[in-house]
């Protein structure tokens, strides 16, 4: 059991939450209000908006003899 979990206040901005993630080496951090009620979850993927281009290679050809009965 984790007695002192890493949580972020709802008042924190995304930059502060990201630095908290880096310091605590957590990839997801729950967002809580003043009473400790969970309001949501922030993941590192949602905070870092680096989009990788999708690369696809389609190799097609031949007579399809391998698929014959």
TISE-819529 format. One record per residue: residue number from 1; residue in three letters; chain; z, x, y of N, C-alpha, C in turn. Coordinates in steps of 0.001 Angstrom, whole numbers, plus 500000, padded with zeros to 6 digits. Example, Ala and Ser with C-alpha at 12.3 -4.5 7.8 and 13.67 -1.06 7.14 Angstrom:
<rs>
R    k    r  c     n.z     n.x     n.y    ca.z    ca.x    ca.y     c.z     c.x     c.y
R    1  Ala  A  507800  513190  494310  507800  512300  495500  507800  513200  496700
R    2  Ser  A  507080  512850  497750  507140  513670  498940  507870  512900  500030
</rs>
This chain:
<rs>
R    k    r  c     n.z     n.x     n.y    ca.z    ca.x    ca.y     c.z     c.x     c.y
R    1  Unk  A  500000  500836  498831  500000  500000  500000  500000  500883  501235
R    2  Unk  A  499192  500538  502193  499152  501256  503463  500133  500569  504405
R    3  Unk  A  501179  501298  504775  502202  500696  505631  501756  500590  507083
R    4  Unk  A  500899  501520  507540  500415  501493  508920  498888  501564  508920
R    5  Unk  A  498225  500435  508712  496763  500453  508650  496156  500745  510027
R    6  Unk  A  494950  501270  510003  494222  501537  511246  493541  500247  511669
R    7  Unk  A  493906  499748  512831  493318  498530  513387  492967  498789  514840
R    8  Unk  A  492080  497948  515367  491683  498057  516772  492022  496756  517486
R    9  Unk  A  492434  496898  518717  492732  495736  519542  491430  495070  519973
R   10  Unk  A  491488  493781  520192  490309  493041  520653  489905  493467  522060
R   11  Unk  A  490805  494125  522786  490526  494557  524154  489687  495831  524215
R   12  Unk  A  489607  496588  523111  488886  497863  523118  487385  497649  523155
R   13  Unk  A  486687  498545  523854  485231  498488  523866  484677  499246  522660
R   14  Unk  A  483369  499146  522455  482744  499751  521272  482884  501266  521241
R   15  Unk  A  482826  501923  522392  482983  503370  522435  484360  503823  521986
R   16  Unk  A  485372  503094  522389  486737  503425  521976  486943  503182  520483
R   17  Unk  A  486354  502117  519978  486461  501829  518543  485745  502906  517738
R   18  Unk  A  484595  503356  518222  483859  504409  517533  484637  505711  517503
R   19  Unk  A  485283  506071  518603  486094  507291  518605  487319  507148  517695
R   20  Unk  A  487884  505944  517612  488987  505696  516685  488523  505862  515240
R   21  Unk  A  487317  505400  514943  486752  505573  513605  486570  507051  513273
R   22  Unk  A  486104  507819  514243  485888  509245  514010  487211  509977  513805
R   23  Unk  A  488218  509633  514589  489526  510289  514452  490197  509954  513128
R   24  Unk  A  490085  508695  512701  490773  508266  511488  489904  508363  510234
R   25  Unk  A  488637  508739  510416  487678  508879  509306  487549  507573  508520
R   26  Unk  A  487476  506462  509261  487279  505140  508675  485885  504644  509039
R   27  Unk  A  485242  503936  508116  483916  503393  508381  483961  501936  508811
R   28  Unk  A  485048  501269  508516  485265  499898  508967  486677  499773  509519
R   29  Unk  A  486805  499032  510612  488118  498828  511229  488253  497348  511578
R   30  Unk  A  489356  496720  511138  489573  495325  511511  489961  495206  512990
R   31  Unk  A  489479  494150  513613  489809  493842  515003  490912  492790  514974
R   32  Unk  A  492019  493070  515660  493165  492162  515636  493548  491761  517060
R   33  Unk  A  494214  490610  517166  494723  490168  518463  496156  490666  518647
R   34  Unk  A  496818  490173  519667  498171  490618  520012  499171  490365  518883
R   35  Unk  A  498985  489245  518151  499907  488881  517063  499591  489583  515745
R   36  Unk  A  498483  490311  515689  498094  490981  514458  497181  490149  513577
R   37  Unk  A  496705  489033  514104  495778  488189  513361  494394  488822  513390
R   38  Unk  A  493757  488898  512241  492436  489518  512157  491395  488594  512774
R   39  Unk  A  490642  489150  513732  489602  488394  514410  488211  488731  513884
R   40  Unk  A  488065  489929  513349  486758  490349  512862  486832  491746  512276
R   41  Unk  A  485674  492294  512000  485577  493617  511408  484426  494352  512063
R   42  Unk  A  484665  495574  512504  483615  496414  513077  483293  497506  512074
R   43  Unk  A  482022  497702  511812  481606  498782  510929  480875  499831  511755
R   44  Unk  A  480840  501035  511233  480199  502125  511959  478705  501874  512089
R   45  Unk  A  478117  501171  511112  476687  500862  511181  476361  499927  512340
R   46  Unk  A  477272  499023  512652  477017  498097  513756  477213  498762  515116
R   47  Unk  A  477959  499860  515165  478210  500543  516430  477192  501643  516731
R   48  Unk  A  476655  502239  515689  475634  503275  515882  474287  502613  515685
R   49  Unk  A  473514  502558  516741  472249  501823  516690  471059  502761  516548
R   50  Unk  A  471175  503742  515670  470058  504634  515417  469193  503985  514346
R   51  Unk  A  468006  503607  514731  467102  502964  513792  466201  504008  513156
R   52  Unk  A  466206  504060  511852  465331  504959  511113  464014  504235  510869
R   53  Unk  A  462895  504901  511109  461621  504244  510817  461454  504060  509308
R   54  Unk  A  460925  502939  508946  460716  502642  507541  459401  503259  507099
R   55  Unk  A  459467  504060  506065  458267  504677  505528  458031  504136  504135
R   56  Unk  A  456820  503684  503907  456479  503099  502625  455210  503771  502114
R   57  Unk  A  455201  504117  500845  454013  504655  500195  453664  503723  499049
R   58  Unk  A  452464  503179  499088  451989  502314  498006  450882  503061  497285
R   59  Unk  A  451133  503298  496015  450130  503979  495207  449550  502948  494246
R   60  Unk  A  448293  502662  494408  447636  501665  493560  446279  502206  493131
R   61  Unk  A  445839  501776  492005  444530  502195  491519  444476  502179  490011
R   62  Unk  A  443347  502477  489499  443169  502504  488049  442649  501178  487536
R   63  Unk  A  442478  501096  486227  441915  499904  485598  442985  498988  485023
R   64  Unk  A  444208  499373  485022  445272  498522  484500  445336  498489  482991
R   65  Unk  A  444824  499495  482340  444814  499513  480879  446209  499601  480281
R   66  Unk  A  447124  500163  480986  448477  500303  480482  449142  498957  480274
R   67  Unk  A  448720  497956  481025  449349  496640  480959  448690  495708  479938
R   68  Unk  A  447613  496160  479307  446962  495314  478318  447854  495146  477084
R   69  Unk  A  447718  494023  476375  448568  493805  475193  448347  494832  474087
</rs>
